[in-house]
Amino acid sequence: MSVFLTKELVDKAIAEIFDEMSEFTLRYQKKGFHVVVLDPAVPYQPIHYQSTTIVPPNYILSERSCNEDKWAGSDYKAVARGKAQLCLREKMNSGAVPRHMLRSGDVKWRGGVYYNGIVVAVSGFDSADDEAFSLKIAHRCEQLAEEEYYSWHDANPRQSFV
């Protein structure tokens, strides 16, 4: 588990942007959405499942849904996790993965980002909007982790190792 990017900090980052996402859902009459953030400190191991959209629970640092009862046939959670899995495996944004690299079971949509090792995926909006919200959350996660690191560093100025 990451020392400076904790579940609490990721939950804070999601919460800061969640209201904007919820408002966006209402404004554009979307059913809802799902957000997933993976732990950047869990070393990637190739996952051999029938479906590549399954992300092992130990990879997930945090996730949150909005209006899950209104999804009606849309599994935004599975799609968000699939985008995250693709980003983690290829170490790039899901929309940037060359189409010739997609495997059976991969999600075809944009909306997942790989930002300085932080993987965030959103599903429920148009792909470009999913990606924009994912990037906002990833960037905020990085900011909060940096703040946490400098707080720790200031409290431990002579400590060389985390």
Secondary structure, DSSP 4 states (H G I P E B T S, - for coil): --SSS-HHHHHHHHHHHHHHHHHHHHHTT---EEEEEE-TTSPP-----SSTT---GGGEEEEEEESGGG-TT--HHHHHHHHHHHHHHHTS-GGGS-GGG--TT------EEEETTEEEEEESS-HHHHHHHHHHHHHHHHHHHHHHHHHHHHH-TT----
